[in-house]
């Protein structure tokens, strides 16, 4: 799973960087959007971890995600939507 997410982040970032180097404005805007999506995906992937349950006990072996990371990624999503 980590490999798939890493490859997805790399492909999105590479495609966004390529589009940023183009001449046309629409491609530059698309490149900016791809780079922001790759950064958001990277931040979300870094927040997935296994550890102690935050508030209440969960089923053993179940993946636990940090809700703080999800809340912190929501702000750049809204900002990138407003910019685009």
C-alpha positions as a Markdown table, in Angstrom:
| # | Residue | x | y | z |
|---|---|---|---|---|
| 1 | Unk | 0.0 | 0.0 | 0.0 |
| 2 | Unk | 2.8 | 2.4 | 0.9 |
| 3 | Unk | 4.5 | 1.7 | -2.5 |
| 4 | Unk | 1.3 | 2.5 | -4.4 |
| 5 | Unk | 0.8 | 5.7 | -2.6 |
| 6 | Unk | 4.4 | 6.7 | -3.0 |
| 7 | Unk | 4.3 | 6.0 | -6.8 |
| 8 | Unk | 1.0 | 8.0 | -7.0 |
| 9 | Unk | 2.5 | 11.0 | -5.3 |
| 10 | Unk | 5.6 | 10.8 | -7.5 |
| 11 | Unk | 3.6 | 10.6 | -10.7 |
| 12 | Unk | 1.3 | 13.4 | -9.7 |
| 13 | Unk | 4.2 | 15.6 | -8.7 |
| 14 | Unk | 6.2 | 14.8 | -11.9 |
| 15 | Unk | 3.2 | 15.5 | -14.1 |
| 16 | Unk | 2.5 | 18.8 | -12.3 |
| 17 | Unk | 6.1 | 19.9 | -12.6 |
| 18 | Unk | 6.0 | 19.1 | -16.3 |
| 19 | Unk | 2.9 | 21.1 | -16.8 |
| 20 | Unk | 4.3 | 24.0 | -14.9 |
| 21 | Unk | 7.1 | 24.3 | -17.4 |
| 22 | Unk | 4.7 | 24.7 | -20.3 |
| 23 | Unk | 3.8 | 27.9 | -22.1 |
| 24 | Unk | 0.0 | 27.9 | -21.9 |
| 25 | Unk | -1.8 | 29.3 | -18.8 |
| 26 | Unk | -4.3 | 26.5 | -18.6 |
| 27 | Unk | -1.5 | 23.9 | -18.4 |
| 28 | Unk | 0.2 | 26.0 | -15.7 |
| 29 | Unk | -3.0 | 26.1 | -13.6 |
| 30 | Unk | -3.4 | 22.3 | -14.2 |
| 31 | Unk | 0.2 | 21.7 | -13.0 |
| 32 | Unk | -0.4 | 23.8 | -9.9 |
| 33 | Unk | -3.5 | 21.7 | -9.1 |
| 34 | Unk | -1.6 | 18.4 | -9.6 |
| 35 | Unk | 1.2 | 19.5 | -7.4 |
| 36 | Unk | -1.2 | 20.6 | -4.6 |
| 37 | Unk | -3.1 | 17.3 | -4.9 |
| 38 | Unk | 0.2 | 15.4 | -4.6 |
| 39 | Unk | 1.2 | 17.3 | -1.5 |
| 40 | Unk | -2.2 | 16.7 | 0.0 |
| 41 | Unk | -1.9 | 13.0 | -0.7 |
| 42 | Unk | 1.6 | 12.9 | 0.8 |
| 43 | Unk | 0.4 | 14.6 | 4.0 |
| 44 | Unk | -2.6 | 12.2 | 4.2 |
| 45 | Unk | -0.3 | 9.2 | 3.7 |
| 46 | Unk | 2.1 | 10.3 | 6.4 |
| 47 | Unk | -0.8 | 10.4 | 8.9 |
| 48 | Unk | -1.8 | 6.8 | 8.5 |
| 49 | Unk | -0.2 | 4.9 | 11.3 |
| 50 | Unk | -0.9 | 2.1 | 13.8 |
| 51 | Unk | -0.8 | 3.0 | 17.4 |
| 52 | Unk | -2.9 | 3.3 | 20.5 |
| 53 | Unk | -6.6 | 4.0 | 20.1 |
| 54 | Unk | -7.3 | 7.8 | 20.4 |
| 55 | Unk | -10.4 | 7.7 | 22.5 |
| 56 | Unk | -12.2 | 4.4 | 22.7 |
| 57 | Unk | -10.9 | 0.8 | 22.1 |
| 58 | Unk | -11.0 | -0.5 | 18.6 |
| 59 | Unk | -10.8 | -4.0 | 17.1 |
| 60 | Unk | -7.2 | -5.2 | 17.5 |
| 61 | Unk | -5.2 | -5.0 | 14.3 |
| 62 | Unk | -7.4 | -2.3 | 12.7 |
| 63 | Unk | -5.6 | 0.6 | 11.1 |
| 64 | Unk | -5.9 | 3.9 | 13.0 |
| 65 | Unk | -5.7 | 7.2 | 11.2 |
| 66 | Unk | -5.0 | 10.5 | 12.9 |
| 67 | Unk | -8.0 | 12.9 | 12.5 |
| 68 | Unk | -5.7 | 15.9 | 13.0 |
| 69 | Unk | -4.0 | 15.2 | 9.7 |
| 70 | Unk | -7.3 | 15.0 | 7.9 |
| 71 | Unk | -8.4 | 18.3 | 9.4 |
| 72 | Unk | -5.1 | 19.9 | 8.4 |
| 73 | Unk | -5.4 | 18.7 | 4.8 |
| 74 | Unk | -8.9 | 20.1 | 4.5 |
| 75 | Unk | -7.6 | 23.7 | 4.6 |
| 76 | Unk | -5.2 | 23.3 | 1.6 |
| 77 | Unk | -8.0 | 21.6 | -0.3 |
| 78 | Unk | -10.3 | 24.6 | 0.2 |
| 79 | Unk | -7.5 | 27.0 | -0.6 |
| 80 | Unk | -6.5 | 25.2 | -3.8 |
| 81 | Unk | -10.1 | 25.1 | -4.9 |
| 82 | Unk | -10.4 | 28.9 | -4.4 |
| 83 | Unk | -7.2 | 29.6 | -6.2 |
| 84 | Unk | -8.1 | 27.4 | -9.2 |
